């Protein structure tokens, strides 16, 4: 399994950004097994949570091995603490970085399918928010959306926060991400408004949403799930014991991969799988 770390210059962010790419171009199969058909790879753009970076998914889950078994390319960028949205006032265009720059760069650089039905976006916590918003904003690009413990934070408490010294309760932080907080609801980064505006489209993305029953975010996730179903979206929902942690995300990213239209599993030879027993 090729694990590639690289940097590229993002036009939207006007700086160099790091990312990791899991790319199964070096997969070796056992004797007697068919070689993988040589064709463009299906791709999952996988977003980290707040305080994280592009190494989180490989460090915290078994995504690398599972991607190899499924001949899936996984692209993991760094999104800082941005929620992966555009703030035009500060020129922090993280949504454009994800949905345009990142997709264009990786498609030029690696053998990836350009079909929306082969292009997926997902994430955990803040990354789940980013996956949902960017998936709804760009259904022509992303055919499937994965949100694990999505940080659906557009609530009265956060939009009316005071200025404090702690990031997650600081009004200044939310302004740096979303701009004028009085204009967020109904705007381009409001997941509920985006779902409502896109409800009539034939190319609506499909959703896989999951959250732990001990996670404080399960209430907002239930509400959003119900709204999507009411609006006619194809939604798969799963919940189970667990909190807001890597134990839950490791288990449910595998369930999400099983939900994606990836075809048959074919294990390759690696240091972690050297026999068929």
N, C-alpha and C positions, 0 to 999 in steps of 0.2 A: 504494500500500500504506500503510495507516494504521499507524503505530508510536506506540502510546499509552503514556505513562508516567504512573502514578498511584500514590496511596497510599491505604491503607484501614486501618481499625482492626481488628486481629485479636483476637477474644475469647479465643482460646487463649493468645496471647502477651501480651495486655494492653498492647499498644503499636501504634503506627502502623508499617506495613510497606510498602516500595516494591515495585513490580513493573512490568515492561514487557509489553505485549500487542501481538502482530502480528495485525491484524484486516483482512481483505481486503474491507471494505465499500465502499471507494472504487475498486475495480478497474474499469479501462476496457479494453475488448477492442477488437481491430482490426475495422474495418468488414467485415461479412460473417460474422464469428464470432458464435455464439449468446451472448447474455447469460447469466451464471450464474443458475441457478434461485434464486429468493429463498426460502431456508429456513434453519433454524438451522444454525450452523457446527459441524462436527466440531472437536474441541479436543484439543490436545496440551499437557499441563502439563509443562514442560521445566525440569529442575533443574540448577543449576550445581555445580561441584566445590568442594573445600576451598580456602579463601583467596579465593574468587570472590564474585560478586554477580549481580544481576538483569540486568546489561548484557553479561555474558560471551558468551552465545550469539550475540547480534547482532554483537558485535565480532569474535568468533573464527571464525564460520562464515557461510555464505550462507543461513542458515535463513529470513531475511526474504523473499528472492526465491522460494525454493522453496515456502514456505507460500502466497505469493500465487498461484503457478502452480497450486496444488492446492486453492485455496479453503479453506485450513485456518487456524483460529485457533491461535496459539501463545501460551501464558501462561508468563511467566518470572519467578518470585518471587525474593526474597532469602531464603536460608536460613542465613546466617552459616556457622559451622563445626559445625553441629548434627547432621549425618547425617540430618536430617529425621525424627527419632524423638522420642517423648515421654519426658521424664525427670520423673516426677511428684514426686520429692524436691525438685527445684529449680524446679518449675513451668515448665520449658522445654518446652512442649508443641508441638514443631515438627511432629510427625506429625499431630496434630489440626488444626494450622494448614493443612497442605497438603491433607489429605483432606476436611476439613469446611469451615473458614472460607474458604479460597481458592476451592474449587469453588462454594460457595454464593454468595460475593460476585460472582464473575465471571459466574455464570449469571443473577444478578439484574441485572447491569450491562450485559451484552452479549448479542447474539442467538445463544446457544449451545444446542446440542442437550443435552437432559437424559438421553439414552439411553446406557447403559453401552457399547454397541457403537460409539458415536461419541465416546467419551471415553477418552483415552490418557494415560499418564504415562511419562516417560522422563528420562534424565539421564546425565551422565558422571561417572566416578570416584565421589566421595562422593554426587553426585546419582544415579548408577546404583544405589548402595546404597539411597538413599531411594526411588527409583522401584520397586525390587524389593520392599522391605518394605511400602511403602504399597499397592502393587498387590496383594500377597498378603493384606494386612489388610482391604482394601476391594474385593473382586472385584465387589461390587454397583455400584461406581462406575466402576472402570477395567477396560475390556475387553481392553486391550493394554498391554504393558509393554516399554519399551526400556531396556536397560542397556548403555552403552558403557564399556568398561574399568572395570567396576563395582568399587568399592573394598570387596571382601568381606573385611573386616578382623577378623572375629571368630575370631582364631586364638590359639594358646597364647602367642605372643610378646607380642601386644598386651594380652591379658587378664591377663597376669602381668607387665606392665611395671612399672618402678620410677618413682619421682618424679624427673623431670629438668627441665631448663630448656627443652628443645625440645618443641614441641607434639606432634609425631607420635610421640614416644617417651615421653611423660609420662603416667604412670598417672592423675594428677589430671585431665588432659584427657579421657581415656576415661571416668572416673567422672562428669565433668560432662555427658557425652553420654548414657551408658548406665546410670548409677547403679551399684549394687553389682555389681562385675565378676564376683563368684562366682555371680551369679544370671542372667547374660546368656544363656548357652547354655540353650536350651529355653524362653526367655521370649518376650515379645511382639515383640521386635526381632531375634530370631534367624531369619534368612532360611531356613535349612534346616528348623527346627522349624515355621515357618509353612507352608512348602511341604508338609511331611508332614501337617500338620493339615488343609490345604485340598485334599488329593489326591482326596477323595471327592466334592467339589462338582461339580455340573454346570456352574456358571458360572465355572470356573477361567479366569483371564486367560491370554492367549497371550503368548509371550515372544519378543523379538528381542534376542539377546545377541551382542556382538562385542568383540574385544580384539586388540591388536597382538601380533605374534609376538615382538617385542622388549620387550614390556611385562612388568614383574615381576609383574603381577597376573593373567597368563594362567593360571597354575596353579590358583588358587582359582576362576577363572571356568570352567575345564574341569570342575573337581569339581562345582560347582553346576549347570552344564549337564547333566552326567551324572545328577545326583540328580533334576532336574526330569523328564528323559526317563524315568528309572526309575519315577517316580511317575505317569506318564501325562499330563504337561503337553504342550501343543503348543509346541515350541521350534524357532526358527530360529536357527542359530549361524553366524557368519561370523568369520573371522580372516584377517589378511594382514599384510604387512610394515608395521611402524610401532611407535612407542613410545607413551608416555603424554603425548600432545601434541595441539595443535589441528589439525595436518596430518591426523592419523588421524581425529579427531572430525568434521572438516569432510567428509571422504570418507564416513564411515560413518553420519552422520546422514541423508545423502541416501539411502543404501541402506535405512535404517530407514523413511524416509518412503515409499519405493517398496514396502516390505513392508506398510505400513498400508493398510487398506481405504478409500482416498480417492477412487477414481474417476479420470476422465480428467484429464490435464494441459491447462490452458488459460492460455497466457501473456497477460499484460496489458501495456498500454502504460505504460512507465516510463522514467526517465532511463537505465536500464541495458538497455532493450530497446525500441527505437523503430522497428524495421522487422521485416519477416518474413523478411529475407534472413539 
